[in-house]
Amino acid sequence: MATRERCRGALLGLAVGDAMGAPTEGMTPSAIRAAHGRVEDFLGDRVSGTDDTEYAVLCAQGLLAHGRALTSDDVAGVWRRAVLQQEGGFHGAGFSEMTAIANLRAGMAPPVSGNDSHESWSDGAAMRIAPVGLLCAGDPGEAARLAAQDARVSHAEDGIYGAQLVAAAVARALVTDDHAEVVAAGLAAVPADSWTARLTLRALDVARRAPDLAAAERDLYEEISLFHYPWPDSAPEAVALAVGLFAAARGEFVPGVVAAVNIGRDSDTIAAMVGAMAGALHGESAIPERWRTAVREVTGVCVTVTAGVDLVDLADALYEAGRTNEETDVAR
C-alpha cells in the first residue's frame, strides 16, 4: 500500500530534480563540467523549480477536483482558468504548452488542441504527470488511462505515451521496493511498437551493459540522445534517458537525480522524472532534508497561479484522494 511519505517523496523528488537540473538544461556534459564541475547540489542560493513542477501542480489540481472521472475536457478547463488569463508571458515555458494554450485560446478543445501542434511528441506531458501515479497508487493501468486524459490537452501519440509510462511507473513505485518492477510497469503502459518503447528498451540495454552509473550516464548520452533534432525535448528521448538512469542507479534517489542533472539535454525534465520515480520508491526520507525544504513551496515563475502551493500538502491531498478511491473500489 502507498504511504504518505512515498507520495511526498514523489512530488518533492520531481521538484528537486526540476530545480537542480534547470541550470544545466540544454548543455552538453562537457560544457557542464567546464562551467560547474560535477553538479551535486543546487547551483546558487536562489532555488526554484520551472514549468515542470508548476504544470504538475495543475495536473494535481485537476485530479483533486475530478478524481478518476477526470476527462481531457476537465483538464482543459483547469488550464483555461489557470493560464489563459495570465499576463506577462510564461517564463521558461515549453513549446508544447504554449502551443496548447494558443489552441485553447483559439477555441480548440482536446484532442485537437494537442494534435494541432508541431511539438505534440515533446516531453511536456511526461514532465507533469507524476501526480496521476499518486492518485492511482498500485494501479499502473488506471494511471496510464488517466495520464492520457491529461496529456491529450497538449500532446498526441508519443507525447502521450511518455506521460503514460511515467504515470504508470510512479503508480507502481509507490507500492514496491523493486526498481525493476517500476520499469516494467512503465513499459507495459505504452504500445510495444511505439518510438517511446523502442528507445526506452535501447536505453535499458545500454544501462545493463554499463559497468557502473558513470559509464551508463556517458553511454546513454552518446547512444540515446537525438542529436539530429535541434531541441532536446522529445518525449521518447527524455523518457528513455530518465528510465535508463533510474535503472542504472537501481532506483536510488541521489545518484539517479545527480546523473540526470549532469547528462544535460532536457536535464530539468529528465531529473524531474527520475526524482519522481525514485522519490515514490523510497519516500521523502531518501531526499536530503535541505533539498526538500528548498523546493517545498512552489514559486510560480512560469505559471503564476501556482505560487505558494505547498507540495507536501498537495501530496497529502493526493494520498487521501487515492485512499478514498481504494475504499470505494473495495465497497463495490
N, C-alpha and C positions, 0 to 999 in steps of 0.2 A: 504493500500500500504506500502511496505517496505520502510524504511528510511535509509539514510546513517548512522545515529547514531546507529540504530539497527544492521546493518551489521558490523559496527565496534565493537559493543558490543559482537557479536557472536565470532569473531576471537580473540579479546582481552580476552574475557571470557575463551575461550579454553586455551589460553596461560597462563593465570593466574592460572587456575586450574591445568594445567600441571606442572608449576613451583612450585606451593605451595605444590602439592601432591607428587612431586618427592622424597623428603626426607623420607616420610612415606611409600613409596611403599614396599609391601611385609611384613609389620609389622602388628602385631595384635593391636587392640585398647588398650589393657593393656600395651603392650610394648611402644606404642606411648606415653601414659600418663606417664610411668615411665621415659622415656628419655626426653620428651619435655613438659609435661603437656598438656594442651589443645592447639593445634596448631591453631592460629587465624591470622597468618601473615606468611610472608616468613621466613624461618629459615636461618640465616646467612646473610652476606652482599652481597654475590655474587648470584644473581638471574638468573636462566637460565631454559628455557624450555628443553624438551627432544625430543625424536623421535616423540612424539605425535604432537607437534607443527610443526616440520620440515617436516614430511610427509604430514601434512595438507597444507603446502606451496606448495609441489609438486602437490598435488591434485588441488589446486587453479590454479597453472600454466598450468596444462593440460586443465582445464576448460576455461581459458582465451585464450588459443591457439585454441581450437576447439569448444567452446560453447556447445550447446545442441547436436551437431553432434558427440560429443566425443564417441569413442569406446574403448574397452579394449585394442586393439592394439595400439591406440594412447597413452593410459596410460603407456603401456609397453615401448613405445618409449620415453616418458618422463623419466621413470626410467632408461632406458639404457643410455641416455645422462647424467643424473644427478648422478647416483650412481654406475654404473658398472665400471667406470674408477677410482673411489675413492680409494686412497691408505691410509694405516694406520688403517684400520678397521672402524667399526661403533660403537662408544661409546654408550652403553646403548640400542642398537637396539633390537627389539623383535625377537623371533624365526621365526614368520611368515614372516617378512620382509626379514630376512637373507636367509630363505629357498627360497623365491621367487626370490631374487637376484641370488642365486646359480642356480636356474632353468632357469632363463633368460640367464645367462652366458653359460649354457649348451645347449642353442639353443631352449629351450621350449618357447611356446607362450601361452597367455591366451586362454581358461580357464585351460589348462594343468598345467601352471606354478602355479596356485592356488590350483588345485585339488591334485597335486602330492606333498602334504605337510602334515607332522604329526601335524601341527598346523593350518589347514585350517579353523578351527572354533574359532580362537583366536579373541581378540578384536582389533587387529592391523588395520583393515579396519574401524571399528566404531570410533576409536580414531582420524582418519584423515579426516573424511568425511564431517564435517560441511560446508566447502566451497560450496559443492553441493547445500545445502539449500539456500545459498545466491544467487546463480545463478538462482535458481528456486523458489524464494520467492513467497509464496502464492499458490504454485502448488506442494503439497506433493507427488502426484503420479509421476510426472515427476522427482522430486528429488529422489524418490526411484528407478526409472528406471536408472537414471544416476549413482546413488550410486552403483548399481550392476555392471555397466560397469567398474567403478574404482576398486571395490573390487575383481573382478574376476582375476586380476593380481596376487593376493596373497592369496585368500581365496575361500572357497566353502561353500555351504549350510548355516549353522547358522553364519559363519563368514561374509557372505554376508548379511544375514537377519539383523544382528545387525547394519551394516552400513546403510541399508535401513531405519531402524527405526529411527536412529539418524538424517539422512539427511531429512527425511520427517518431523520429529518433529521440526527441525530448520526452515525449509521452512514455516511451519505453525506459529511458534513463531514470525516470522518477521512481521506478518500481523494481530495478535490478541493480546488482553490484558488478555486472559483467559488461565491460565496454563493447565486447564483440556482439552482444545481443542488441545493443544500441545501434550499431552499424547495420546489423541485419534487418532490424525493424525499419530503419530509414530506407534501405534499398528495396525492401518489399513494398514500399508505398508508391513506387514510381514504375512506369512501364519499362519492362526489361529491354526493349529495343529503342529506348529514348537516348538522346545525346547525354542527358544527365546521368543515366545509369551506366552507360558505356564509359564515360570519362571518370566516374567515381570508382568503377571497378578497376580501371587502369591505375588510379591513384592508390587504391588499396594494394595492388600488386607492387607498385613502387615502394610503398611503406613496408611491405613484408620483406622485400629484397634488401632493404637498407639495414646495415648492421647496428645503427643507433639513430636517435632522434635527429641529431645534427646532420647525418647523412641523408635521412629522409627529407628533412627540410630543404636541403640543397637539391636533391634529385627530383622532388616534387615540383620545385620551381622550374627546373630545367625541362622536365618531361610533360608536365600538365599545363603549364601556362600557355595561353593562346596568343603568342607574340605577334601573329599576323593581324590581330584586331587592335585598333588604336586605343581602346578603352579596356581596363582590366575588370569590368563589372559584369561579365556574363555569368549567369547563374550556374551553368554546368562547370565552368572553371572554378568559381569561388566555392561552390559546394564541394566539388571534388577535392580541392586543396584543404578545406576545413575537415572533411571526413578523413582524408589521408593523414593529416597532422594529429587529429584526435586518436586515430588508430595507432599511429607511431608512438604517441605519448601514453598509450594504453589507458586513455581516458583521464589521465591526471591533469588537474586544473592548471597549475602554474607553468609546468613545462610546455603544455599544449598551447596555452594562450601566448606565452613568450615566443614560441616558434612561429605562431601565426602573425604576430606583430612584426617579426624580423624577416618574414618571407616577402614582404612588400605587396605589390599588386593592389587589390582592394582590401588592404590589411585590416581596416576597421571592421568591415563586414565579415571577413574570414575569422578574425579573432572573436567577434561577437558570437558567431555560430559555434565555434569551439568552446567559448566560455559558457554558452547556454547549455550545451550538451554535457560538458564536464561539471558545471555547477549543479545541474539536475542529478547527475550521477553520484556526486559526493556531498552536496549540500553546501550551505553558506560557510561552514567552518573550514572548508578547503580553500577559501579565498582569504588572503591576508586581510586582517581587520581594517587596516588603514585604507586599503583599496576599496573595501565595501563601503566604508564611511564616505569616501571621496565621491562616489557616484550615486549614493542613495537618493539624493534629491535631484530630480531632473531639471536642467537649466533652461530648456526651451529655446535653444539657439537657432533651431530651424522651424519647428512647429511651436509657435509661441504659446498656444493654449496649454501645452504640457508642462510649462514652467511650474515648479513647486510640487509636482507629483512625487510622492514618496514610494519608491519601488518596493520597499518591504511591505508597506500597507497594500500595495497593488497585488503583490504576490500572495499575501494572506487572503485577500478577497477572492482571487482565482482559486486558491486552495479550498476555501469554503464552498465556492460555487461547484468545484469538482466533486466534493463530498456530497453535496446535495444531489448532484446527478447520479452518483453511485447509489445513494439511498433510494432515489426514485426508481432506478432500474431494478433494485432488489425487490421493492414493493410490488412492481409489476409482475 
